[in-house]
Amino acid sequence: MTINTTPRHQNQLCHPELAEWLWDTVEHRIERNEWYIHLLLLMPDHLHAVMSFPREQTIAGTIGQWKRYVSREKGITWQRDFFEHRLRNDENLVEKCAYIRMNPVRQGLCKTPETWPYIWTPKS
């Protein structure tokens, strides 16, 4: 999933205090069984996530509620929708996560994916 901010090319997301706050919102919603996040990576003007949702919840509704909350609390301006790509049985979750982790490297924001600080993964 990709969720963009607006305007593009403006750093709204990659700030240490904001990232910590966002991680708290992610964990809170996991505890409430609203979603499960395998990986969430912040870029300056968008985020990438590999997520699962309970069957009884709509993806659009769950993401929309979270975006409204983040916007209200932290002033993040989101684009209206989001891009979702559903992983099929033949697609490898590990490969998709590795590809997402390379985004800041491809953008020249860091040298290796391990040095990018704006990433959340579940604690073991």
N, CA, C and O atoms as a GROMACS GRO file, in nm:
protein
  496
    1MET      N    1   0.085  -0.116   0.000
    1MET     CA    2   0.000   0.000   0.000
    1MET      C    3   0.090   0.123   0.000
    1MET      O    4   0.194   0.126   0.066
    2THR      N    5   0.049   0.224  -0.075
    2THR     CA    6   0.118   0.352  -0.076
    2THR      C    7   0.016   0.460  -0.044
    2THR      O    8  -0.092   0.465  -0.104
    3ILE      N    9   0.050   0.547   0.051
    3ILE     CA   10  -0.035   0.658   0.089
    3ILE      C   11   0.048   0.785   0.074
    3ILE      O   12   0.153   0.800   0.137
    4ASN      N   13   0.002   0.876  -0.010
    4ASN     CA   14   0.076   0.998  -0.041
    4ASN      C   15   0.025   1.118   0.040
    4ASN      O   16  -0.093   1.126   0.076
    5THR      N   17   0.117   1.208   0.067
    5THR     CA   18   0.078   1.336   0.125
    5THR      C   19   0.065   1.437   0.011
    5THR      O   20   0.105   1.410  -0.102
    6THR      N   21   0.010   1.550   0.043
    6THR     CA   22   0.001   1.658  -0.054
    6THR      C   23   0.038   1.788   0.016
    6THR      O   24  -0.003   1.808   0.130
    7PRO      N   25   0.114   1.876  -0.046
    7PRO     CA   26   0.170   1.861  -0.180
    7PRO      C   27   0.285   1.761  -0.180
    7PRO      O   28   0.348   1.736  -0.077
    8ARG      N   29   0.310   1.705  -0.296
    8ARG     CA   30   0.421   1.612  -0.311
    8ARG      C   31   0.552   1.690  -0.302
    8ARG      O   32   0.554   1.812  -0.318
    9HIS      N   33   0.660   1.620  -0.277
    9HIS     CA   34   0.796   1.676  -0.271
    9HIS      C   35   0.814   1.771  -0.152
    9HIS      O   36   0.900   1.858  -0.155
   10GLN      N   37   0.734   1.754  -0.049
   10GLN     CA   38   0.748   1.831   0.074
   10GLN      C   39   0.758   1.730   0.188
   10GLN      O   40   0.675   1.639   0.198
   11ASN      N   41   0.857   1.744   0.273
   11ASN     CA   42   0.876   1.648   0.381
   11ASN      C   43   0.776   1.673   0.493
   11ASN      O   44   0.793   1.764   0.575
   12GLN      N   45   0.673   1.592   0.496
   12GLN     CA   46   0.577   1.597   0.605
   12GLN      C   47   0.596   1.482   0.705
   12GLN      O   48   0.552   1.492   0.819
   13LEU      N   49   0.659   1.373   0.662
   13LEU     CA   50   0.658   1.251   0.742
   13LEU      C   51   0.790   1.213   0.809
   13LEU      O   52   0.789   1.149   0.914
   14CYS      N   53   0.902   1.251   0.752
   14CYS     CA   54   1.031   1.205   0.804
   14CYS      C   55   1.089   1.301   0.906
   14CYS      O   56   1.182   1.377   0.878
   15HIS      N   57   1.031   1.296   1.024
   15HIS     CA   58   1.076   1.374   1.140
   15HIS      C   59   1.075   1.277   1.258
   15HIS      O   60   0.975   1.208   1.280
   16PRO      N   61   1.183   1.271   1.336
   16PRO     CA   62   1.192   1.170   1.442
   16PRO      C   63   1.074   1.169   1.539
   16PRO      O   64   1.021   1.062   1.569
   17GLU      N   65   1.031   1.284   1.588
   17GLU     CA   66   0.921   1.285   1.686
   17GLU      C   67   0.790   1.240   1.622
   17GLU      O   68   0.712   1.169   1.684
   18LEU      N   69   0.766   1.282   1.499
   18LEU     CA   70   0.644   1.240   1.430
   18LEU      C   71   0.646   1.090   1.406
   18LEU      O   72   0.545   1.022   1.426
   19ALA      N   73   0.760   1.037   1.364
   19ALA     CA   74   0.770   0.894   1.339
   19ALA      C   75   0.739   0.814   1.465
   19ALA      O   76   0.666   0.716   1.460
   20GLU      N   77   0.794   0.855   1.578
   20GLU     CA   78   0.765   0.785   1.704
   20GLU      C   79   0.616   0.790   1.736
   20GLU      O   80   0.559   0.690   1.779
   21TRP      N   81   0.554   0.904   1.715
   21TRP     CA   82   0.411   0.918   1.739
   21TRP      C   83   0.332   0.827   1.644
   21TRP      O   84   0.237   0.761   1.686
   22LEU      N   85   0.371   0.824   1.516
   22LEU     CA   86   0.303   0.737   1.421
   22LEU      C   87   0.317   0.591   1.460
   22LEU      O   88   0.222   0.514   1.448
   23TRP      N   89   0.436   0.551   1.506
   23TRP     CA   90   0.455   0.411   1.548
   23TRP      C   91   0.358   0.378   1.662
   23TRP      O   92   0.303   0.268   1.666
   24ASP      N   93   0.338   0.472   1.754
   24ASP     CA   94   0.242   0.449   1.862
   24ASP      C   95   0.102   0.427   1.808
   24ASP      O   96   0.029   0.341   1.858
   25THR      N   97   0.062   0.506   1.706
   25THR     CA   98  -0.072   0.488   1.650
   25THR      C   99  -0.084   0.353   1.580
   25THR      O  100  -0.188   0.288   1.585
   26VAL      N  101   0.023   0.310   1.515
   26VAL     CA  102   0.025   0.179   1.448
   26VAL      C  103   0.004   0.068   1.551
   26VAL      O  104  -0.080  -0.019   1.533
   27GLU      N  105   0.082   0.073   1.659
   27GLU     CA  106   0.073  -0.031   1.762
   27GLU      C  107  -0.062  -0.030   1.831
   27GLU      O  108  -0.117  -0.135   1.863
   28HIS      N  109  -0.117   0.088   1.855
   28HIS     CA  110  -0.249   0.098   1.918
   28HIS      C  111  -0.355   0.030   1.832
   28HIS      O  112  -0.440  -0.042   1.884
   29ARG      N  113  -0.350   0.052   1.703
   29ARG     CA  114  -0.450  -0.007   1.613
   29ARG      C  115  -0.427  -0.157   1.594
   29ARG      O  116  -0.521  -0.232   1.566
   30ILE      N  117  -0.304  -0.201   1.607
   30ILE     CA  118  -0.279  -0.346   1.607
   30ILE      C  119  -0.341  -0.408   1.731
   30ILE      O  120  -0.407  -0.512   1.722
   31GLU      N  121  -0.321  -0.346   1.846
   31GLU     CA  122  -0.378  -0.398   1.971
   31GLU      C  123  -0.530  -0.405   1.964
   31GLU      O  124  -0.590  -0.492   2.026
   32ARG      N  125  -0.592  -0.314   1.890
   32ARG     CA  126  -0.738  -0.311   1.875
   32ARG      C  127  -0.786  -0.401   1.761
   32ARG      O  128  -0.904  -0.402   1.728
   33ASN      N  129  -0.694  -0.476   1.700
   33ASN     CA  130  -0.724  -0.566   1.588
   33ASN      C  131  -0.788  -0.496   1.470
   33ASN      O  132  -0.873  -0.552   1.402
   34GLU      N  133  -0.745  -0.372   1.445
   34GLU     CA  134  -0.795  -0.299   1.329
   34GLU      C  135  -0.712  -0.332   1.205
   34GLU      O  136  -0.762  -0.322   1.092
   35TRP      N  137  -0.588  -0.371   1.226
   35TRP     CA  138  -0.499  -0.408   1.116
   35TRP      C  139  -0.381  -0.481   1.174
   35TRP      O  140  -0.359  -0.482   1.295
   36TYR      N  141  -0.304  -0.542   1.088
   36TYR     CA  142  -0.174  -0.597   1.124
   36TYR      C  143  -0.076  -0.544   1.022
   36TYR      O  144  -0.099  -0.554   0.902
   37ILE      N  145   0.032  -0.488   1.069
   37ILE     CA  146   0.131  -0.431   0.979
   37ILE      C  147   0.258  -0.515   0.984
   37ILE      O  148   0.316  -0.537   1.090
   38HIS      N  149   0.299  -0.561   0.868
   38HIS     CA  150   0.422  -0.638   0.855
   38HIS      C  151   0.541  -0.545   0.840
   38HIS      O  152   0.652  -0.576   0.883
   39LEU      N  153   0.516  -0.428   0.777
   39LEU     CA  154   0.622  -0.330   0.751
   39LEU      C  155   0.555  -0.197   0.720
   39LEU      O  156   0.457  -0.191   0.646
   40LEU      N  157   0.609  -0.090   0.776
   40LEU     CA  158   0.564   0.044   0.741
   40LEU      C  159   0.689   0.130   0.728
   40LEU      O  160   0.770   0.139   0.820
   41LEU      N  161   0.704   0.193   0.611
   41LEU     CA  162   0.823   0.272   0.582
   41LEU      C  163   0.779   0.412   0.542
   41LEU      O  164   0.700   0.430   0.448
   42LEU      N  165   0.831   0.510   0.613
   42LEU     CA  166   0.802   0.649   0.582
   42LEU      C  167   0.903   0.703   0.482
   42LEU      O  168   1.023   0.679   0.494
   43MET      N  169   0.853   0.774   0.386
   43MET     CA  170   0.934   0.854   0.294
   43MET      C  171   0.891   0.999   0.322
   43MET      O  172   0.789   1.020   0.388
   44PRO      N  173   0.964   1.098   0.274
   44PRO     CA  174   0.928   1.235   0.308
   44PRO      C  175   0.783   1.273   0.273
   44PRO      O  176   0.718   1.344   0.350
   45ASP      N  177   0.732   1.228   0.157
   45ASP     CA  178   0.599   1.270   0.115
   45ASP      C  179   0.501   1.156   0.090
   45ASP      O  180   0.396   1.174   0.028
   46HIS      N  181   0.535   1.037   0.139
   46HIS     CA  182   0.443   0.924   0.129
   46HIS      C  183   0.491   0.812   0.221
   46HIS      O  184   0.600   0.820   0.278
   47LEU      N  185   0.409   0.711   0.234
   47LEU     CA  186   0.450   0.593   0.310
   47LEU      C  187   0.414   0.469   0.232
   47LEU      O  188   0.324   0.468   0.149
   48HIS      N  189   0.490   0.364   0.262
   48HIS     CA  190   0.464   0.231   0.206
   48HIS      C  191   0.435   0.139   0.323
   48HIS      O  192   0.499   0.147   0.427
   49ALA      N  193   0.338   0.051   0.304
   49ALA     CA  194   0.305  -0.042   0.410
   49ALA      C  195   0.265  -0.176   0.351
   49ALA      O  196   0.205  -0.184   0.244
   50VAL      N  197   0.301  -0.281   0.422
   50VAL     CA  198   0.250  -0.415   0.394
   50VAL      C  199   0.161  -0.448   0.513
   50VAL      O  200   0.208  -0.462   0.626
   51MET      N  201   0.032  -0.460   0.485
   51MET     CA  202  -0.068  -0.468   0.591
   51MET      C  203  -0.167  -0.581   0.564
   51MET      O  204  -0.188  -0.622   0.450
   52SER      N  205  -0.226  -0.630   0.672
   52SER     CA  206  -0.337  -0.724   0.666
   52SER      C  207  -0.452  -0.665   0.746
   52SER      O  208  -0.430  -0.590   0.841
   53PHE      N  209  -0.574  -0.700   0.706
   53PHE     CA  210  -0.692  -0.646   0.771
   53PHE      C  211  -0.788  -0.758   0.807
   53PHE      O  212  -0.798  -0.856   0.734
   54PRO      N  213  -0.858  -0.744   0.920
   54PRO     CA  214  -0.962  -0.843   0.951
   54PRO      C  215  -1.071  -0.840   0.844
   54PRO      O  216  -1.097  -0.736   0.784
   55ARG      N  217  -1.132  -0.953   0.820
   55ARG     CA  218  -1.236  -0.963   0.716
   55ARG      C  219  -1.353  -0.868   0.742
   55ARG      O  220  -1.414  -0.818   0.647
   56GLU      N  221  -1.386  -0.844   0.867
   56GLU     CA  222  -1.503  -0.762   0.899
   56GLU      C  223  -1.479  -0.612   0.883
   56GLU      O  224  -1.571  -0.533   0.901
   57GLN      N  225  -1.358  -0.572   0.851
   57GLN     CA  226  -1.328  -0.431   0.835
   57GLN      C  227  -1.296  -0.399   0.690
   57GLN      O  228  -1.234  -0.480   0.620
   58THR      N  229  -1.338  -0.281   0.645
   58THR     CA  230  -1.302  -0.240   0.509
   58THR      C  231  -1.167  -0.172   0.513
   58THR      O  232  -1.135  -0.098   0.607
   59ILE      N  233  -1.088  -0.196   0.412
   59ILE     CA  234  -0.956  -0.133   0.404
   59ILE      C  235  -0.972   0.018   0.394
   59ILE      O  236  -0.906   0.092   0.466
   60ALA      N  237  -1.060   0.064   0.306
   60ALA     CA  238  -1.079   0.208   0.286
   60ALA      C  239  -1.126   0.275   0.415
   60ALA      O  240  -1.078   0.384   0.448
   61GLY      N  241  -1.217   0.214   0.487
   61GLY     CA  242  -1.265   0.272   0.612
   61GLY      C  243  -1.157   0.279   0.719
   61GLY      O  244  -1.144   0.380   0.788
   62THR      N  245  -1.082   0.172   0.732
   62THR     CA  246  -0.976   0.168   0.833
   62THR      C  247  -0.866   0.268   0.803
   62THR      O  248  -0.823   0.342   0.892
   63ILE      N  249  -0.821   0.272   0.678
   63ILE     CA  250  -0.716   0.367   0.640
   63ILE      C  251  -0.770   0.510   0.650
   63ILE      O  252  -0.699   0.599   0.698
   64GLY      N  253  -0.892   0.532   0.606
   64GLY     CA  254  -0.952   0.665   0.613
   64GLY      C  255  -0.960   0.718   0.755
   64GLY      O  256  -0.930   0.835   0.779
   65GLN      N  257  -1.000   0.634   0.849
   65GLN     CA  258  -1.007   0.676   0.989
   65GLN      C  259  -0.870   0.714   1.041
   65GLN      O  260  -0.854   0.814   1.110
   66TRP      N  261  -0.769   0.633   1.009
   66TRP     CA  262  -0.633   0.661   1.055
   66TRP      C  263  -0.580   0.790   0.994
   66TRP      O  264  -0.521   0.872   1.063
   67LYS      N  265  -0.602   0.809   0.864
   67LYS     CA  266  -0.556   0.931   0.798
   67LYS      C  267  -0.623   1.055   0.859
   67LYS      O  268  -0.557   1.156   0.881
   68ARG      N  269  -0.753   1.047   0.886
   68ARG     CA  270  -0.822   1.161   0.948
   68ARG      C  271  -0.764   1.192   1.086
   68ARG      O  272  -0.743   1.308   1.120
   69TYR      N  273  -0.738   1.088   1.164
   69TYR     CA  274  -0.682   1.107   1.298
   69TYR      C  275  -0.543   1.172   1.290
   69TYR      O  276  -0.516   1.269   1.361
   70VAL      N  277  -0.457   1.120   1.203
   70VAL     CA  278  -0.322   1.174   1.188
   70VAL      C  279  -0.328   1.319   1.139
   70VAL      O  280  -0.252   1.404   1.185
   71SER      N  281  -0.416   1.346   1.047
   71SER     CA  282  -0.432   1.482   0.995
   71SER      C  283  -0.476   1.578   1.104
   71SER      O  284  -0.421   1.687   1.118
   72ARG      N  285  -0.576   1.537   1.180
   72ARG     CA  286  -0.630   1.622   1.287
   72ARG      C  287  -0.526   1.647   1.398
   72ARG      O  288  -0.513   1.759   1.447
   73GLU      N  289  -0.455   1.542   1.435
   73GLU     CA  290  -0.362   1.553   1.547
   73GLU      C  291  -0.228   1.617   1.510
   73GLU      O  292  -0.168   1.688   1.591
   74LYS      N  293  -0.180   1.591   1.389
   74LYS     CA  294  -0.045   1.634   1.352
   74LYS      C  295  -0.039   1.723   1.228
   74LYS      O  296   0.069   1.765   1.187
   75GLY      N  297  -0.153   1.751   1.167
   75GLY     CA  298  -0.156   1.843   1.054
   75GLY      C  299  -0.102   1.786   0.924
   75GLY      O  300  -0.071   1.862   0.832
   76ILE      N  301  -0.089   1.655   0.915
   76ILE     CA  302  -0.044   1.593   0.790
   76ILE      C  303  -0.157   1.607   0.688
   76ILE      O  304  -0.273   1.580   0.718
   77THR      N  305  -0.122   1.648   0.568
   77THR     CA  306  -0.220   1.662   0.460
   77THR      C  307  -0.203   1.545   0.365
   77THR      O  308  -0.100   1.532   0.299
   78TRP      N  309  -0.304   1.461   0.358
   78TRP     CA  310  -0.298   1.340   0.276
   78TRP      C  311  -0.368   1.362   0.143
   78TRP      O  312  -0.463   1.440   0.134
   79GLN      N  313  -0.322   1.295   0.040
   79GLN     CA  314  -0.401   1.288  -0.083
   79GLN      C  315  -0.527   1.208  -0.053
   79GLN      O  316  -0.533   1.134   0.045
   80ARG      N  317  -0.625   1.224  -0.137
   80ARG     CA  318  -0.758   1.169  -0.110
   80ARG      C  319  -0.760   1.017  -0.091
   80ARG      O  320  -0.818   0.969   0.007
   81ASP      N  321  -0.700   0.943  -0.178
   81ASP     CA  322  -0.708   0.797  -0.172
   81ASP      C  323  -0.573   0.736  -0.139
   81ASP      O  324  -0.485   0.803  -0.084
   82PHE      N  325  -0.556   0.612  -0.173
   82PHE     CA  326  -0.430   0.541  -0.156
   82PHE      C  327  -0.421   0.437  -0.266
   82PHE      O  328  -0.521   0.405  -0.330
   83PHE      N  329  -0.301   0.385  -0.287
   83PHE     CA  330  -0.280   0.280  -0.386
   83PHE      C  331  -0.259   0.150  -0.312
   83PHE      O  332  -0.174   0.141  -0.222
   84GLU      N  333  -0.336   0.051  -0.349
   84GLU     CA  334  -0.320  -0.079  -0.285
   84GLU      C  335  -0.289  -0.185  -0.389
   84GLU      O  336  -0.345  -0.185  -0.499
   85HIS      N  337  -0.200  -0.273  -0.352
   85HIS     CA  338  -0.166  -0.388  -0.435
   85HIS      C  339  -0.181  -0.509  -0.344
   85HIS      O  340  -0.110  -0.522  -0.244
   86ARG      N  341  -0.270  -0.596  -0.379
   86ARG     CA  342  -0.292  -0.715  -0.296
   86ARG      C  343  -0.192  -0.823  -0.331
   86ARG      O  344  -0.173  -0.858  -0.447
   87LEU      N  345  -0.129  -0.875  -0.228
   87LEU     CA  346  -0.036  -0.984  -0.250
   87LEU      C  347  -0.115  -1.112  -0.273
   87LEU      O  348  -0.206  -1.145  -0.198
   88ARG      N  349  -0.079  -1.181  -0.377
   88ARG     CA  350  -0.144  -1.307  -0.412
   88ARG      C  351  -0.061  -1.422  -0.355
   88ARG      O  352   0.051  -1.402  -0.310
   89ASN      N  353  -0.116  -1.539  -0.357
   89ASN     CA  354  -0.048  -1.656  -0.301
   89ASN      C  355   0.090  -1.678  -0.360
   89ASN      O  356   0.181  -1.724  -0.291
   90ASP      N  357   0.108  -1.646  -0.487
   90ASP     CA  358   0.236  -1.674  -0.551
   90ASP      C  359   0.338  -1.562  -0.533
   90ASP      O  360   0.451  -1.573  -0.581
   91GLU      N  361   0.299  -1.456  -0.465
   91GLU     CA  362   0.393  -1.348  -0.442
   91GLU      C  363   0.459  -1.367  -0.305
   91GLU      O  364   0.398  -1.415  -0.210
   92ASN      N  365   0.584  -1.329  -0.297
   92ASN     CA  366   0.662  -1.351  -0.177
   92ASN      C  367   0.662  -1.227  -0.090
   92ASN      O  368   0.709  -1.121  -0.132
   93LEU      N  369   0.610  -1.238   0.031
   93LEU     CA  370   0.604  -1.127   0.126
   93LEU      C  371   0.744  -1.073   0.156
   93LEU      O  372   0.763  -0.952   0.165
   94VAL      N  373   0.840  -1.162   0.172
   94VAL     CA  374   0.977  -1.120   0.203
   94VAL      C  375   1.035  -1.036   0.090
   94VAL      O  376   1.102  -0.936   0.114
   95GLU      N  377   1.009  -1.077  -0.034
   95GLU     CA  378   1.059  -1.001  -0.149
   95GLU      C  379   0.994  -0.863  -0.156
   95GLU      O  380   1.062  -0.765  -0.185
   96LYS      N  381   0.865  -0.855  -0.131
   96LYS     CA  382   0.796  -0.726  -0.135
   96LYS      C  383   0.850  -0.633  -0.027
   96LYS      O  384   0.870  -0.514  -0.052
   97CYS      N  385   0.872  -0.686   0.092
   97CYS     CA  386   0.927  -0.604   0.201
   97CYS      C  387   1.068  -0.556   0.167
   97CYS      O  388   1.103  -0.442   0.194
   98ALA      N  389   1.149  -0.643   0.108
   98ALA     CA  390   1.285  -0.604   0.069
   98ALA      C  391   1.281  -0.494  -0.036
   98ALA      O  392   1.362  -0.401  -0.032
   99TYR      N  393   1.190  -0.504  -0.130
   99TYR     CA  394   1.175  -0.401  -0.233
   99TYR      C  395   1.138  -0.267  -0.170
   99TYR      O  396   1.195  -0.164  -0.206
  100ILE      N  397   1.043  -0.268  -0.078
  100ILE     CA  398   1.001  -0.144  -0.010
  100ILE      C  399   1.117  -0.086   0.070
  100ILE      O  400   1.138   0.036   0.068
  101ARG      N  401   1.192  -0.170   0.139
  101ARG     CA  402   1.306  -0.122   0.218
  101ARG      C  403   1.411  -0.049   0.133
  101ARG      O  404   1.486   0.034   0.184
  102MET      N  405   1.416  -0.081   0.005
  102MET     CA  406   1.514  -0.019  -0.085
  102MET      C  407   1.470   0.119  -0.135
  102MET      O  408   1.551   0.190  -0.195
  103ASN      N  409   1.346   0.158  -0.111
  103ASN     CA  410   1.299   0.288  -0.163
  103ASN      C  411   1.384   0.406  -0.120
  103ASN      O  412   1.421   0.486  -0.205
  104PRO      N  413   1.419   0.422   0.008
  104PRO     CA  414   1.503   0.537   0.043
  104PRO      C  415   1.642   0.531  -0.020
  104PRO      O  416   1.702   0.635  -0.046
  105VAL      N  417   1.693   0.411  -0.044
  105VAL     CA  418   1.823   0.397  -0.111
  105VAL      C  419   1.810   0.442  -0.256
  105VAL      O  420   1.893   0.519  -0.305
  106ARG      N  421   1.706   0.396  -0.324
  106ARG     CA  422   1.684   0.435  -0.464
  106ARG      C  423   1.664   0.586  -0.477
  106ARG      O  424   1.699   0.644  -0.580
  107GLN      N  425   1.608   0.649  -0.374
  107GLN     CA  426   1.586   0.794  -0.377
  107GLN      C  427   1.708   0.874  -0.331
  107GLN      O  428   1.705   0.996  -0.331
  108GLY      N  429   1.814   0.804  -0.293
  108GLY     CA  430   1.936   0.871  -0.250
  108GLY      C  431   1.928   0.930  -0.110
  108GLY      O  432   2.005   1.020  -0.076
  109LEU      N  433   1.835   0.880  -0.028
  109LEU     CA  434   1.817   0.932   0.107
  109LEU      C  435   1.907   0.863   0.209
  109LEU      O  436   1.928   0.915   0.319
  110CYS      N  437   1.958   0.747   0.175
  110CYS     CA  438   2.051   0.674   0.261
  110CYS      C  439   2.131   0.578   0.173
  110CYS      O  440   2.096   0.554   0.057
  111LYS      N  441   2.239   0.525   0.228
  111LYS     CA  442   2.326   0.436   0.151
  111LYS      C  443   2.277   0.290   0.152
  111LYS      O  444   2.289   0.219   0.053
  112THR      N  445   2.221   0.247   0.266
  112THR     CA  446   2.173   0.110   0.278
  112THR      C  447   2.037   0.112   0.348
  112THR      O  448   2.009   0.204   0.425
  113PRO      N  449   1.954   0.013   0.322
  113PRO     CA  450   1.822   0.012   0.387
  113PRO      C  451   1.830   0.003   0.540
  113PRO      O  452   1.741   0.050   0.610
  114GLU      N  453   1.937  -0.057   0.589
  114GLU     CA  454   1.952  -0.072   0.735
  114GLU      C  455   1.975   0.062   0.806
  114GLU      O  456   1.953   0.073   0.926
  115THR      N  457   2.018   0.163   0.732
  115THR     CA  458   2.046   0.293   0.794
  115THR      C  459   1.927   0.388   0.790
  115THR      O  460   1.933   0.497   0.846
  116TRP      N  461   1.818   0.350   0.723
  116TRP     CA  462   1.700   0.435   0.716
  116TRP      C  463   1.625   0.428   0.849
  116TRP      O  464   1.582   0.320   0.889
  117PRO      N  465   1.608   0.542   0.919
  117PRO     CA  466   1.548   0.537   1.052
  117PRO      C  467   1.395   0.533   1.054
  117PRO      O  468   1.336   0.506   1.159
  118TYR      N  469   1.330   0.558   0.941
  118TYR     CA  470   1.185   0.575   0.940
  118TYR      C  471   1.113   0.449   0.892
  118TYR      O  472   1.042   0.449   0.791
  119ILE      N  473   1.135   0.343   0.967
  119ILE     CA  474   1.074   0.215   0.933
  119ILE      C  475   1.022   0.149   1.061
  119ILE      O  476   1.086   0.155   1.166
  120TRP      N  477   0.906   0.088   1.049
  120TRP     CA  478   0.847   0.016   1.162
  120TRP      C  479   0.822  -0.127   1.118
  120TRP      O  480   0.766  -0.153   1.011
  121THR      N  481   0.865  -0.218   1.203
  121THR     CA  482   0.833  -0.361   1.183
  121THR      C  483   0.789  -0.416   1.319
  121THR      O  484   0.825  -0.360   1.423
  122PRO      N  485   0.713  -0.523   1.319
  122PRO     CA  486   0.667  -0.579   1.446
  122PRO      C  487   0.783  -0.623   1.534
  122PRO      O  488   0.886  -0.670   1.486
  123LYS      N  489   0.764  -0.607   1.662
  123LYS     CA  490   0.863  -0.658   1.757
  123LYS      C  491   0.846  -0.808   1.768
  123LYS      O  492   0.734  -0.859   1.764
  124SER      N  493   0.955  -0.878   1.782
  124SER     CA  494   0.951  -1.025   1.790
  124SER      C  495   0.875  -1.073   1.910
  124SER      O  496   0.862  -1.193   1.931
   0.00000   0.00000   0.00000
